Amino acid sequence: MTQTLHLRTEHLKEGLCSVFVTHTTAALTTGEIGEGTECDFLEIMEKIIPSIQFRHAHDPVHAWSHMAASIIGPSLTIPVRGGMLVLGTWQSVMLVELDGPRERQVYATLTADR
């Protein structure tokens, strides 16, 4: 399920938007979203983190996803100006699914400038 956070509804004009994913095999980043982007991104991650003989205690099958999620990170903080997220022209917030598809929980916290 996709939910959209509307900054205007929340009446936030200036401040910060923090986003956090509560899973160890998913991550958040920013980037250009377009056809093939997700495949390119995952291929790069596979080159950065090669498949090795993981000694992961939980379940070695998920070890690569846990390592990649840790490197990418579970959170972002994005400035808000004029009631809008401050993102570059082609920049979007991306949820990186590393071990799915699965249902994921993403939390957003808005903090107003005082």
Secondary structure as the mmCIF struct_conf table of DSSP 4:
data_model
#
loop_
_struct_conf.conf_type_id
_struct_conf.id
_struct_conf.beg_label_comp_id
_struct_conf.beg_label_asym_id
_struct_conf.beg_label_seq_id
_struct_conf.end_label_comp_id
_struct_conf.end_label_asym_id
_struct_conf.end_label_seq_id
TURN_TY1_P TURN_TY1_P1 LEU A 7 HIS A 11
BEND BEND1 GLU A 14 GLU A 14
STRN STRN1 GLY A 15 VAL A 21
TURN_TY1_P TURN_TY1_P2 THR A 24 THR A 25
STRN STRN2 ALA A 26 GLY A 31
TURN_TY1_P TURN_TY1_P3 GLU A 35 GLY A 36
HELX_RH_AL_P HELX_RH_AL_P1 THR A 37 ILE A 48
BEND BEND2 ILE A 49 ILE A 49
BEND BEND3 ALA A 57 HIS A 58
HELX_RH_3T_P HELX_RH_3T_P1 PRO A 60 HIS A 62
HELX_RH_AL_P HELX_RH_AL_P2 ALA A 63 ILE A 72
BEND BEND4 PRO A 74 PRO A 74
STRN STRN3 SER A 75 ARG A 81
TURN_TY1_P TURN_TY1_P4 GLY A 82 GLY A 83
STRN STRN4 MET A 84 LEU A 85
TURN_TY1_P TURN_TY1_P5 THR A 89 TRP A 90
STRN STRN5 SER A 92 GLU A 97
BEND BEND5 LEU A 98 ASP A 99
BEND BEND6 PRO A 101 PRO A 101
STRN STRN6 VAL A 106 ALA A 112
#
